[in-house]
């Protein structure tokens, strides 16, 4: 019962911490000033994601101390997630060259995958595959892509926060219903923490997450998905399905820009969600639409895999197909 009381406490702590960071950002002129590549129109404080990082990591230490989550996982959160957050914080306050950021990202991912033990056996169309060292390499690339795509997708008010809340609560629900109760507390803790930040970030946002928060969320969600897959291999598909909106939009956009020869490391506004926000002239409409897709479309597929035992790879393909059509509909990766 004490664990359930921890969730509203971390939510309130993050809400208050974010309020303090907002005052600090305003006093220090730490503002995100709109430019030609921005999806917002007024200067807005940034760096609020630091509240998510600090509150979540402190809370995981508490949960580990009462054996609600594994100490091993907690140290991965602190070392890999915290390292990425520090790198993002430094980049928020100044510029760090892309090659050094990427080196830091790969270092954090390598550390996490090493401590997790690589990638477990995957079941594809009913066949069990042990990818061994190739699986570990794919896991590292996956974590690096997750933390970067989360940064790419944190471009309109509330979107990255809503995605994290939906994915974490969805994964916890599926784990609970399938009897893997040990998998629910870390995702619920992260969701509760982000809800506190979302109060300030919901459209119209009064503070932005910044690279520290978005990178931390990206790699932490990736770590949670890999850790769950070691408990039950189907849960990798559960997490990948729930993350579908971000994975499809970011990956489709990147692929299309690569094919066109664009400099993919340069800022742009060609993600599907960005085109959609301009089409509807509203961040709130798009953010709530993503929440609806997560709840009404992706969560049932995740439930089918985790609880009903539907083949994970088949469900992943079927869940992603409409998302690809939506990405095409809203010109993901097209010239602005």
N, C-alpha and C positions, 0 to 999 in steps of 0.2 A: 504493500500500500504506500509506503514511503516513496517508492520510485515514481508513482503517479503524481505525488505532490511535488516532485522535483521538476516536472515539466512546466507547470505554470510559473514556478519560481525562476527558472532560467529564461522564460519568455519575458517576465517583468524586468529581470536584470538586463537583458539585451535591449529592451525598450528604453530603459533609463540610461544605459551606457551610450546608446545611439544618440539620445538627446544631448548628452554631454559632448560627444564627438561633433555633433552639428554646431553647437555653440563654439567649440574650438575652431572648427573649419571656418566659420563666419568671422571670428575674431582674427584668425591668421590669414584670411583671404585665400584659403585653400578651396578654390572654386573650379568647377568644370565650366569653362567659357564656351558657348556654342561657336562652331565653325561650319564650314561647308559640308563636313562629313558627319555632323551631329544630327541626332534625331530629336533634340530638344531645342527650345528657343530662348530660354532665359538662363543666366548663370546660376548654378546650383552647387551647394557644398558637396564635396566628395570625400571618400575615405571611411564611410560608415560601416563598411564590411569588417573593419577591425573589431567592432563589437561582437560580431558573429564568431570570429576566430577566438577571441579571448574568453568569451562566456562558454562556448562549446568545449574548448580544451580544458578549462577549469572544471567544468561539469563532468567531463569524461574521467578526470582524475578522481572525482568523488565517486562516480559509479564503479570505477575499477576498485576503489578502496572497500566497497561493500560487495564486491564480486558480482555486480550486475553485468559488467562487460569485462572482457579479458584484458589484463595488463599489456599483453603482447600487442593487441590492437591499439590500445591507448598510446603506446610509444610510437607506433606507426603514424597515428594522427598527429602527434606532437612533432616528430622529426620531419616527416614528409609534408604534411599539411602546413605545419607551422613554418617550415623552411620556405615553402612556396608563398605563404602569406607575407613573410618578411621581405622576400624579393619583390613582391607586388607592392608592398608599402613603400619600399625605396623607390620603385619606379613611379608610384603615385606622386612622390615628393620631388622627383627629378627624373632624368632620363637615363635608363640603363640600356646599353646596346643590345640588339636582338640576339646576338650570338651568346652573350653572357646570360641573358634570360633563359635561352634554350638550354644552355649547359646546366643551369640550376634546375630547370624542369626535368631534364633527363636524370640528373643526380637524385632528385627526390623520388622519381618514379622507380629508378633502379633499386634504391633503398627499400621502398615499400614492397616491390615484387620479391626481392630477396628474402625479406622477413616473412612475407606471406607464403613463400614456398613455390612461387611461380604460378602457373595456370593449371588447374586440375584437369582431369579427363573431361572432354566434351562429348555430349551425345548429339549426333547430327543424323536426322532421319532414322533414328533407332540404332545407329552404329556408334560405339564408343571409340573415341580417338584420343590417344595420348601423344600430344605434340612435343613433349619434353622440352628441350632448349628453345625450340621454335615457339612453343607456347609462352615461355618466359619473355622472349623478345616481343611477341605480340602483346603481352600484358603491359610491358613497358611503354610501347607505342600507344596503346589504348589509354593509359593514364596520362601521358603527355598530351594526347589529343583531347581528352576529357577536360583537362584544366585550361587548355587554350580555347576549345570551342565554347566553354562556359564564359570565358572572357569575351569572345565574339558575340555571344547571344545576350550579353548584358548591355543592351543598347537602348532599351525603352523602359519606362517606369514600371517597376514591379515584376517584370517578366522573369528574371533570374530567381527572384525570391519565390514567386508562385510556383515555378518549376520545381525548386528544391522541396518545398512543402508538399506538393502533390506526389512527387516521386518517393520521398521518404515515408509519408503516411501510407501510400499505396503499398510499398514494399513491406512495411511493418504489418499491415493488415493481412497481406497474403501469407507472411511468415506465421502470424498468429493463427490464422484459419487452417494452415497446413501442419500445425503442431510444433513448429520450430521457434519456440518462444524466446530462445536465447538470441535470436536475430532481430528482435523488435526494439530493444532499448536504445542502441546507438542511432538508428534512423529517427526514432521518435524524439530523441534529445536534440538532434540537428534540426528537425522540423520545428520544434517548440522554440528553439533559439532564433530561427529565421523569422518566425511569426512576429517576434518582438521587434525585429528590424523592419519587417514589412509594414508595420504601422506608419513608419516614416517614409517608406519607399513606394507605397501604393500610389498610383496616379491620382493627382499630380505629385510627383516625388518631391520631398523636402530635403532629401540627401541621397546621394548615389553610393553604390557599394564600393566602387573602385577596384583596381586590379587585386588588391590584397584579399578582398572578400570573394570576388568571382573565381580567382585561381584556386583559393582554398576550397570553395564549394565544389569546383570541378574535380579536383584530385580526391577530395574526401568521398564524394559520391562514387567515384571509380574504385577507391579502396574498399568501400562498403560492398560494392557489387562483387569484387573478387573474393573478399572474405566470405560472403554468403555462398559463393559458388563452391567453396571448399567444404561447406556443411552439406550442401545439396547442389549438384551441378546444374539442375534446372533453374536455380535462382539467378544464375548469370543471365539467362534469357528473360527472367522476370524483370530484372533491373534494366536490361537493354531495351525491353519493350516500353517500360515506364519512361525511359529517357528519350523515347523516339522522336519527339518534336524537335528537341535540340540537336540530336545526332543527325537527323535527316536534313534539317535546314542548313546546319553548319557544313556538313560533308558535301551536300549537293552544291552549295554555293562555292565552296573551295574548289571542287572538281571542275565546275564550269569556268571559274576564273583561271584555273591552271590551263585548261584547254585553250583559253583565249590568249594566254601569254601575259596575263596581268601580274604585277608585282604583288603577290599574295600577302606580304608582310605589311603593306600599306593600308591605312584605314580606309573604309568604304561604307556605303550604305546600301549594299545590294543583297542583303539577306531577305528571305521571304517575309519575315516578321516586320522588317523595316519598310518594304514596299507596302505591306498590308496596313501599317500604321499611317502611312501617308495617304493610302487609298481611303481609309475610313476616317482620316483626320483625328485619330484618337489612339492614345496608348492604352487607355482603359479597355476599349473594345477588344483589342488584340490580346492583351494580357488575360482577360476573362475568357476569351475564346480558347486560348491555350489551356487554361484550367479545365474548361469544359471537355476539350479533346482528351486530356489526361484522365478525367474521371469517367466520362461516358464511353470512350473508345479503347484507350490503352489499358486502363485498370481491368476491365473484363477479360482482355486477352491475357494479362498477367495472372489473373485469377485462374483462368483455364489451364495455364501451364503449371503454376505452383500448387494449386489445390486439386484440380481435376485430372492432372497428369497428361494433358495434351502435349504432343511433341513440340518442344521449345523452338526448334529451328523453323518448323512449319508455321507456328504461331507468329514468330518474329517477322517472317516474310509477309504474311497476311496482314499483320498490324501495320507494317511499314508502307505497304502499297498505296493506301489513300494519302498518307503523309507525303509521299513522293509526288502524287498528283497535285496536292495543295502547294507544294514547293514550286512545281511547274506553273500552276495557276497564278501564283504571285511573283513569278519571274525571278526566283532565287538565282543569284549569280549573274543576272543580266546587267547590261550597261545602264547606269542611272540616267 
